[in-house]
Structures are given as C-alpha cells and as structure tokens.
Amino acid sequence: MNLFTKFSILIWIILFIAAAIMFDWFGSREIAENLVDSSGTAVEKLSDTGDRVQEAIDVVSDTTEPVKEEIKEKVAE
C-alpha cells in the first residue's frame, strides 16, 4: 500500500466521522460530546499533575542550592 492510498483512506475516515457527527448518525454527537468531556477532564488532571511535579522540582532545587554553592566554594579552594 503506497503512501497516497494511506492518506486517502485516512481522509475518507475523517470525512465520514465529521459527516456522522454533523448529521447525528449512530448517535455520534453524544459519543463526540462524551469524548470531548472526558478529554477535558484528562487535560485538567495532567495539568494538576504537572503543576505538582513542577512545585516538587522547585522545592528540590531550592533546598539543594546551598549545597551546590558550598561544593563550588570547596572546589574553588
């Protein structure tokens, strides 16, 4: 299967999904709305986790800074 055929199939699938949502075939609007809601929840959870990890990194960096300075002073001697 060549590259053009793969892209063509992908485009047709995307067009079919878009038409299904537009015309509410197979209850696809509700499925799409649920998918968007759940992806929004996932983004919120990932954001919260990222914020917590960044805070932990900042705490570790702040607590190790005096040690780094002390090591630099001893190495410079």
N, C-alpha and C positions, 0 to 999 in steps of 0.2 A: 504494500500500500504506500503510495507516494505521499509526499508532504501536502500537496494540494488537496488530495482526497481527504486527508485527516482534518485539515482546516475546513473544508466544505462540510463535512459531517458535523463538526463542532458548531459551525454557524447555523446549520439547519436545526440542530438540537436547541440552541439558544433561541432561535426564532419560534420554534414550537412551544417552548416554555413560556416565552413572552406572550404568544397568542393565547395560550391556555390561561394565563393569569388575566389577560385583558378581557376575555370572554367567559371567564369563570368555568372552564371545562374541568370536570372531575373534582370540583371543589378546591381548585388550585389556589384561589385567593386566600382562603382560610389557612391553607398549608403555608403559603408565602408569608402571611402575616405572623403566623406562629414562628416561622423560621427567623424572621426579622426580629421578633421579640426575644427569642432565645439567643440570637447572636448579639443583641444589645446587652443582654444580661452577661454574656460571656465577656464582652468588651469591658463592662464595668468591673467584673471580677478580676480580669487581667490588669486593669488599671490600678485597682486597690492593691493587688499583689506586687505590682511594680513599684508603687509608692512605698510599700512596707520594705521591700528589698533595698530601695534607694536610701531610706531612712537608716536601715541597718548598716549599709555601706558607709554612710556619713558618720555614724556613731563609731564604727571601727576606725575610720580614717582619723577622726578627731582624737580618739584615745591612743592611737599609735604615733601621732605626730610628735609628742615629746620624746618618745623613744628613738624615733628617726633622727631627731636633732641631736640627741645625746650620742648616738652612734657616729654621726657625721663629725661631731667635735672630737671624739676619741680617735677617729681615723685621721683627722687633720693633724693631730699631735704627733 
